[in-house]
């Protein structure tokens, strides 16, 4: 027994030594002091007024394109031409499907691969019945309490106008980029981007098939930190989750509700949905969380750093902790979200057919085919039919953090947000960037240069979408600095 206890003690000492060594030699991915990005020669109030004017144009995209009112998009493009005259005089502008915009600013060195900046013109509708809940009307472009309110203030006219302000200012200052700079603004990002980003990417494929870096919306500078940090964290999306929607359906004998069978079509579909929710996809750290924690580890207290540095031991603890919140859970796994259920239309009549729609967001490493197989295995009911709704897609390629493009992006972020830690993560939603990933699979990133807390983040697509007025000059400064640094 004594020998056993001694052996066990030696094993524990050895394990502790390994854990400690891993913690102490953990690499620090954060940059040291970075010179501040210079101010951009714009009048802040005028720039904010330009953005406010853009918010007054209701460029709402609808799921069915035929239901989209395109007149505001014509008005928006005319507004951009009036507001940014130098951009429209000196940059080449191409249009696809009338409303997709591609600006080209030729560089002085044609051998360098271009930089592509993305944003989108369209916005989501305001939820019916919520207009009165807005502090300022959603399409009035008005300020209150230091914020600019309006649909598109964050998603995504902020970036359309911010990029154009930066380019206009650089043109006014006589700057000429060495590397060609491209700006691509789709008009249907909120409805899958088939007419905008997909068509623009196809055009670019013929003109600039290789790019140095692609930057779209996605992550942001989270003011209240992540992983328990109070320090701001700049989250840079290096990939975005895949997408799959399935319709589950079952048929059965209809009839009067007074004589129901043992299992109705509604009950069968409901049981299938319950099985899917009860058996979520496995939690995985290698789908993006591992890289995020590695970048944040040097900044957390020693105890947490030891956990982050030894995920091979503490992985189950990390997963359990993250899975306790919806956002953490979404970062860990392919998610399962029942969104629509349909059955009968009368309370005393059994429907002969019932359906449920379930949406899956695929973590990198999970494929559409693998998700379909697992869904069938979980449901295990041959009387449930599965149908793919729309086009399923895998997660986009995971871009690197060890290349020159990411290093430049990292340095630019720190030059505008000096206190922020920079960390890679996987975007759980969808962006236009996925359409361009094949043009730059190793350096397609997603980042919005705005400092926001969790409350402000939740206003995206929600009621009272708003931008802190004092944050907008940093947006312009970031894009000008990135163009110069590239």
Secondary structure, DSSP 8 states (H G I E B T S, - for coil): -HHHHHHHHHHHHHHHHHHHHHHHT----S----------SS-HHHHHHHHHHHHTS--B--SSGGGS--HHHHHHHHHHHHH-HHHHHHSEEEEETTTEEEEEE--S-TTS-EEEEEEES-B----TT-GGGSSS-TTS--EETTEEESTTTTTTHHHHHHHHHHHHHHHHTT---SS-EEEEEES-GGGT-TTTHHHHHHHHHHH---EEEEEEEEEEEETT-STT--S-EEEEEEEE-EEEEEEEEEE---EEGGG--SS-HHHHHHHHHHHHHHS-----STTTHHHHHHHHGGGS-HHHHHHHHTHHHHHHHHHHHHTTSHHHHHHHS-EEEEEEEE--SSTTEE-SEEEEEEEEEE-TT--HHHHHHHHHHHH--TT-EEEEEEEEE-------SSSHHHHHHHHHHHHH-TT-EEEEEEESS--GGGGGGGGSTTSEEEEEEEEE-HHHHTTTTSTT-EEEGGGHHHHHHHHHHHHHH-
